[in-house]
Structure formats: structure tokens, C-alpha cells
């Protein structure tokens, strides 16, 4: 039987739960709820004025609302990419390695999303924060 990090069986399962499943579960909940509730905060739309729908009016408000929708829903684009990539990666590398690669991508995307200083970085990071393979779900 193969070992990973010198562990196998039940200890390996517990290590995987601790190192992969729990952080990704928390990151997924953070990623899904992160933008929905905070886009109306003053500190958020001063950092990202392109999504300010609170203090704008008319055509600018409509345009900003569209940009806000794109930035919030970019998470779904990453989910589609992650699900479709699993068809190829899962067969090529196996479930464990695919999950491990997905966890790395998810953590990197979440860190980039939290550290975003421009709207383009935020959108790209959001699409990466859920682009992990569907074997997580």
C-alpha cells in the first residue's frame, strides 16, 4: 500500500481531513459569502470604486451594478473550470493528487482574493478560489 508523508490508513485519512478538507471547507464558505455582504461597505467601494452602487446614480450606477455582478459571479466561472478539469486530472493523476492540487489552487486563490488591491485582481482571484476539482464536493 502506498504511503503519503509516512502515513497510511486511518492516520492518513485524519491528516487529509485536517490539512485538506477542513481548510477548503472553510475557504469555500468564506469565498461564497465574501463579496455578497461587503460590496456595500464604504471601505470596500473606496478601494474598488468600479462597484460602487451606493453613492452613484443614473447610467454610472447601472454600469457599476453590472461590474459588481461580474465580480461577484466570477466565482462560478472558477467552479466550472474546476469541475471540468477534474475529468482529465482525476484520471491522469488519481484522486489524492487531484485533491491536493485543488487545495493548493483554492488556498492560493483565497489568499489573492484577500490581498486584492485592484478589481481585476479580485475577479481573477475569485475565479481561482473555487477552481478546485469537484472531488471536494
N, C-alpha and C positions, 0 to 999 in steps of 0.2 A: 504494500500500500504506500502511496506517495505521502510525503510529509511536507508541511509548509511551516517555516520558521521553527523547525524541530518539534512540531506538534502534529497530532493526527487524532481522529475520532472525536470524542466529546470535548476535550480541551481545545481542539482546533475549531470546533463549532462555537464554543464560547468566545474564543478570540475573534472569530469572524463577526459574531454578534456585537461584540464590544467595539471593534475597530471599523467595521463597515456599516452594518445595518443601523445601529443607533445613531451615529453621526449623520448618515444620509437621511434617515427619517426626520431628524431634527432640522437638517438643512432644507429638506423638501418643504416642510411646514413653514419654515422661515421664508423660503423663496416664493411660495404660493401667496403668502399673505403680505409680503413685504411692501410691495408698491401700492396695493389697493387702498390701504388706510392712510398712508403717509403722503400721498401726492397732493393733498390739500393743505399740508402744513407750510407755514411761511418759510421755514428754514429749507424745505425741500424745493419749493419753486423759486427761491432766490438762488439756489445752486443750479437748478435746471429751469431757467425761465421759459424754455420752449414748451413746457407742460403746464404753465400757469393758466388755469381756467377760473381762478378765484377773483383776480383783480382785473382781468381783461374783459372786453365787450365786443360784440359785433363779429366781423369777419376774423379778427385775430383770435377771439375766443373759440370760434369754430375750428380754425386751423390748429390751435393748441390742443383742443379736445381730440382731434384726430391723431396728433402726435402722441398724446397721452395714451390713447387706446393702443397704438402701435407698440409703445414701450412696455405697457403692462402685458399685452398679449404675446410679446416676443418669447415668453416662457414656453408657450405651446409649440413654437417652432423648434425649440431645442428638444422638447419631448418627442416630437415626430422624428427628428433626426436620430435620437437615441433609440427609439423603438425600431426604426428601420435598420439601423446599423447592427442591431442585435442578431438579425437574421444571418448576416455574414460573419460577424465577430464571434458569435456564440459557437458556430460550427467550426470555425478556424482555430480558436484559442481555448475553447472549453468554458464552462460556466464560471468557475472560480476566477480565472484570469480576466474574463469579461467583466465580472462584478468588480474586481479590483481596479481595472482600468476605468470603469464607470465612476467608481468612488473618487478616484483622482481627478477626473474631469469635473465631477459635481463640486468637490471641495474648491478646486481652482476657480470655477465659475462663481461660487458663492463669495469667495474672498475678493474677486474682481468686482463683483456687484457691490459689496460693502465699501470698497475703496474707490468707486467710480467718481470721477470729477468732471466728466462730460457726458452728454446724453448718448452719444454714440457708444462710449464705453459701457454705459449702463445697459443699453439694448443688447450689445454683444454678450456681456456678462450674464444677463438674464437668460439669453438663449442657450448659453453654455451651462448654466447652473442646473438645468434639468435634462441635459442631453446625455444622461447616463443610460445604459442599456435597460431594456424593460424587464430584465430578470430581477430588478429591485422591487417591482410592483407585484 
